[in-house]
Amino acid sequence: MTITNLKGNGQLRTGRTELDVPHLGKILTFVLPLIGPNYHANVMGEIDKQSQSRPTTAQTISLVDLALQNQDVAHCAEVVQKFKDNYLWSATEGTSFSEGYLAYDNIDGKMPSDSESLVRMVLDRDSRVRLVKPDFKIGYFPLKDFLKHPVLVAHVGEEMIPTVERIAKTLNKTGGYVYAVNSSKSDDEKLTAVYSDRDDYGLSLNGSYHDGNYYGYASGVLK
């Protein structure tokens, strides 16, 4: 949404389109156009300013799935184009530490900054955070192995795997890519994007970004 402050203490708001997306038996409303291109923190900060929720990896996958099914529709075509030519930022952030990798749905920007707090949330069965044990491999995987990759499952959940599979097959590929930092001696926070790999257009989940390295896009979700 573009906001213009007017003389006389008025305000003009234009350019907002709402897209309803089925997601795990519910309907999410994404706000378009996509915010970006910009760094992860700037994109998510703009979503916060608009009083929307930051999109999780699972929610972003649902958005891409719907867009790929409706590429002849203008706003869906824009989502597909950004997905294929750039990055779609996710609010599911990761922390690598000595005992593995933690995925956290940071929809409000208030993710704990230390692995100890996140591990306590795992032990308390808080659904916002998932633990992946160390020694997982990264890179390209055949489709069967890609769909079972522990980092992918931690990001999207078992229920979303059929949707991930549909996207991967829509891209006419037999596999996909997963990147994340396996473990770290100290807490190492990373950011996440989903995209269609530029080299061969395979589905990619990359949870190893530092902010300020790349430009990408995201869509806010109405609360």
C-alpha positions in Angstrom: 0.0 0.0 0.0 1.2 3.5 -0.9 0.5 6.1 1.8 0.5 9.8 1.0 0.1 12.3 3.8 -2.2 15.2 2.8 -2.4 18.8 3.8 -5.1 19.3 6.5 -4.1 16.1 8.3 -5.5 13.8 5.8 -4.1 10.6 4.3 -4.5 8.8 0.9 -4.0 5.0 0.7 -3.8 3.3 -2.7 -2.5 0.2 -4.4 -3.6 -2.6 -2.0 -4.9 -5.8 -3.5 -6.0 -8.7 -1.2 -5.5 -12.3 -2.3 -7.2 -15.1 -0.5 -5.1 -18.3 -0.3 -6.2 -21.7 1.0 -3.8 -22.9 3.7 -4.2 -26.0 5.8 -8.0 -25.9 5.8 -8.2 -22.1 6.4 -8.1 -19.0 4.2 -5.2 -16.6 4.5 -5.4 -13.1 3.0 -2.1 -11.9 1.5 -1.7 -8.2 0.7 -0.3 -7.3 -2.7 1.7 -5.9 -4.4 4.7 -7.7 -2.9 6.9 -5.5 -0.8 10.5 -5.2 -2.1 12.9 -5.6 -3.6 14.8 -5.0 -0.3 16.8 -6.6 2.5 14.9 -9.0 4.7 14.8 -6.7 7.7 13.4 -3.8 5.6 10.7 -5.9 4.0 9.6 -7.4 7.3 9.7 -4.0 8.9 7.4 -2.6 6.3 5.0 -5.5 6.9 5.1 -4.6 10.6 4.3 -1.0 9.9 1.2 -2.0 8.0 0.0 -4.0 11.0 0.1 -7.3 9.1 1.7 -10.7 10.0 5.0 -11.7 8.5 4.5 -14.8 6.3 6.0 -18.2 7.4 7.7 -20.5 5.0 4.6 -22.7 5.0 2.3 -19.8 4.2 4.7 -18.6 1.5 4.6 -22.1 -0.1 0.7 -21.9 -0.2 0.9 -18.5 -1.9 3.3 -19.8 -4.5 1.2 -22.9 -5.0 -1.9 -20.8 -5.8 0.0 -18.4 -7.9 1.4 -21.2 -10.1 -2.1 -22.5 -10.7 -3.2 -19.1 -11.9 -0.4 -17.7 -13.9 -2.8 -16.1 -16.3 -4.0 -13.8 -13.6 -2.1 -10.5 -13.3 -1.3 -10.5 -9.6 -0.6 -14.2 -9.4 1.7 -13.8 -12.4 3.7 -11.2 -10.4 4.2 -13.6 -7.5 5.4 -16.3 -9.9 7.8 -14.0 -11.6 9.3 -12.8 -8.3 9.5 -16.4 -7.2 11.4 -17.5 -10.3 13.5 -14.4 -10.9 14.3 -13.3 -7.3 13.6 -14.5 -3.7 10.4 -14.6 -1.6 11.5 -13.9 2.0 10.0 -16.0 4.8 9.5 -15.1 8.5 10.5 -18.6 9.5 14.0 -17.9 10.7 16.7 -20.3 11.8 19.3 -20.5 14.6 22.2 -22.9 14.3 23.9 -24.0 17.5 26.0 -26.8 18.8 23.1 -29.3 18.9 21.6 -28.6 15.5 19.2 -26.2 13.9 16.1 -24.5 15.1 13.3 -23.1 12.9 11.1 -20.5 14.4 8.0 -18.8 12.9 8.9 -15.2 13.6 5.6 -13.7 12.5 5.8 -10.7 14.9 9.5 -10.0 14.8 10.0 -11.1 18.5 12.1 -14.3 18.0 14.3 -15.1 21.0 17.9 -14.3 20.2 19.5 -17.3 22.0 19.2 -21.1 21.4 18.7 -21.8 25.1 15.3 -19.9 25.1 14.3 -21.6 21.8 15.2 -25.1 23.1 13.0 -24.4 26.2 10.1 -23.6 23.9 10.7 -26.9 22.1 10.6 -28.8 25.4 7.4 -26.9 26.2 5.9 -28.1 22.9 5.5 -24.6 21.5 4.4 -25.0 17.9 6.3 -21.9 16.8 9.7 -23.6 17.0 11.1 -27.0 15.7 14.5 -28.6 16.3 16.5 -30.4 13.7 19.3 -32.6 14.9 22.8 -32.0 13.4 24.6 -33.8 10.6 22.0 -33.3 7.9 23.2 -32.8 4.3 22.5 -29.7 2.2 22.3 -29.1 -1.6 20.4 -30.9 -4.3 18.2 -33.9 -3.5 16.1 -36.3 -5.6 12.4 -35.5 -5.0 11.9 -38.4 -2.6 14.7 -37.3 -0.4 14.0 -33.6 -0.8 10.4 -34.1 0.5 11.8 -35.9 3.6 14.6 -33.4 4.3 14.4 -32.5 8.1 15.0 -28.8 7.5 12.3 -28.6 4.9 9.9 -30.5 7.2 10.8 -28.3 10.1 10.0 -25.2 8.0 6.7 -26.2 6.5 5.4 -29.2 8.6 4.3 -32.6 7.4 0.9 -31.4 6.3 2.4 -29.1 3.7 4.6 -31.7 2.0 2.0 -32.6 -0.6 1.9 -28.9 -1.6 5.7 -28.7 -1.7 5.6 -31.8 -4.0 3.1 -30.2 -6.3 5.2 -27.1 -6.7 8.4 -29.1 -7.3 6.6 -31.1 -10.0 5.1 -28.0 -11.6 8.6 -26.7 -12.1 9.2 -29.9 -14.1 12.0 -31.1 -11.9 12.6 -34.4 -10.1 14.2 -32.8 -7.0 14.9 -29.7 -5.0 17.5 -27.8 -3.0 17.8 -27.3 0.8 20.4 -25.0 2.4 21.0 -24.3 6.1 23.8 -24.1 8.5 24.1 -27.5 10.1 25.5 -26.5 13.5 27.6 -23.7 15.1 29.7 -23.3 18.2 27.7 -20.2 19.1 24.2 -19.1 18.2 24.1 -18.2 14.5 20.9 -16.7 13.3 19.9 -17.0 9.6 17.2 -15.8 7.3 15.1 -17.8 4.9 13.8 -17.5 1.3 12.1 -19.8 -1.1 12.7 -19.5 -4.9 13.0 -21.4 -8.1 16.7 -22.1 -8.6 18.0 -19.9 -11.4 20.3 -22.6 -12.9 17.6 -25.2 -13.5 14.4 -23.8 -12.0 14.2 -26.4 -9.2 12.4 -25.5 -6.0 14.8 -24.2 -3.4 14.5 -23.5 0.4 17.5 -21.5 1.6 17.8 -20.9 5.3 21.3 -19.6 5.4 21.1 -15.9 4.6 22.5 -13.0 6.5 20.5 -9.8 6.3 22.0 -7.2 4.0 23.3 -9.8 1.5 20.4 -10.0 -1.0 17.3 -8.3 -2.1 14.0 -10.1 -2.0 10.2 -9.7 -1.7 7.4 -10.8 0.7 3.7 -10.3 1.2 2.1 -9.4 4.5 -0.8 -11.6 5.8 -3.9 -9.9 7.3 -4.3 -10.6 11.0 
